Amino acid sequence: MSYPMLDSDLEALKQTPELQGRAFGISRIQRFMGFGYNRAAHLVDAAVELGVLTRDQDSDWLVG
């Protein structure tokens, strides 16, 4: 899955301190990165596929 701004969005995701080392959901990405739901959801799918994010074993939360 790819979209035109994927590379820059992945870099921004990696550099957002509020998303590092803690569990969060798509809405947190929306708030801190200023994205709409669809863009944030596509970013999450790509980030999980590339190993940038992982899903928490006990819930559906993401871990950066």
Secondary structure, 3 states (H helix, E strand, C coil): CCCCCHHHHHHHHHCCHHHCCCEECHHHHHHHHCCCHHHHHHHHHHHHHHCCCEECCCCCCEEC
